[in-house]
Amino acid sequence: MINNKQAQFALKWILMNDAVSCVIPGGKKPWQVEDNAAASEAEQLSDRVMAEVDRIYDKYLRDSIHPRW
């Protein structure tokens, strides 16, 4: 199960991607919605962290996700 810090990290990574203009995360409980919204206010991820997440995304996820766009 993903915790709120992991979700905020993932949302922050998405929000910091130049190709993304908006993120619409789900939430079943009010605290989930509040935590998701807090991601936009979270500290910026470093260039090193962004590059590493991009590398992991490219290696393990890109091929299964990008054809769906």
C-alpha positions as CSV (number, residue, x, y, z in Angstrom):
1,M,0.0,0.0,0.0
2,I,1.3,3.5,-0.9
3,N,1.5,5.9,2.0
4,N,0.8,9.7,1.9
5,K,4.5,10.7,1.6
6,Q,5.0,8.3,-1.4
7,A,1.9,9.7,-3.1
8,Q,3.1,13.3,-2.5
9,F,6.5,12.4,-3.9
10,A,5.0,10.8,-7.0
11,L,2.6,13.8,-7.5
12,K,5.4,16.3,-7.1
13,W,7.5,14.4,-9.7
14,I,4.6,14.6,-12.1
15,L,3.9,18.2,-11.4
16,M,7.6,19.1,-12.0
17,N,7.5,17.5,-15.4
18,D,7.5,20.2,-18.2
19,A,5.1,18.2,-20.3
20,V,2.4,18.2,-17.5
21,S,-0.1,21.0,-17.1
22,C,-2.3,19.4,-14.5
23,V,-2.6,16.4,-12.3
24,I,-6.0,14.9,-11.2
25,P,-5.3,12.4,-8.4
26,G,-8.1,10.5,-6.8
27,G,-8.9,10.2,-3.1
28,K,-11.7,8.4,-1.3
29,K,-11.2,10.0,2.0
30,P,-10.9,13.7,2.8
31,W,-7.4,13.3,4.3
32,Q,-6.3,11.7,1.0
33,V,-7.5,14.7,-1.0
34,E,-5.8,17.1,1.4
35,D,-2.5,15.1,1.2
36,N,-2.7,15.0,-2.6
37,A,-3.3,18.8,-2.8
38,A,-0.3,19.4,-0.4
39,A,2.0,17.9,-3.1
40,S,1.8,21.1,-5.0
41,E,3.2,23.0,-2.0
42,A,5.9,20.4,-1.3
43,E,9.6,21.2,-1.6
44,Q,11.0,21.0,-5.1
45,L,12.8,17.7,-6.0
46,S,16.5,18.1,-6.8
47,D,17.8,17.8,-10.3
48,R,19.5,14.5,-9.2
49,V,16.3,13.1,-7.8
50,M,14.3,14.1,-10.9
51,A,16.9,12.5,-13.2
52,E,16.9,9.3,-11.2
53,V,13.1,9.0,-11.2
54,D,13.1,9.8,-14.9
55,R,15.7,7.0,-15.5
56,I,13.6,4.5,-13.5
57,Y,10.4,5.6,-15.4
58,D,12.1,5.2,-18.7
59,K,13.5,1.8,-17.9
60,Y,10.5,0.2,-16.3
61,L,7.3,2.1,-17.2
62,R,7.6,4.2,-20.4
63,D,7.0,1.4,-22.9
64,S,3.8,0.3,-21.1
65,I,2.4,3.8,-20.5
66,H,3.2,6.0,-23.5
67,P,1.3,4.0,-26.2
68,R,-1.9,4.7,-24.2
69,W,-1.6,8.5,-24.8
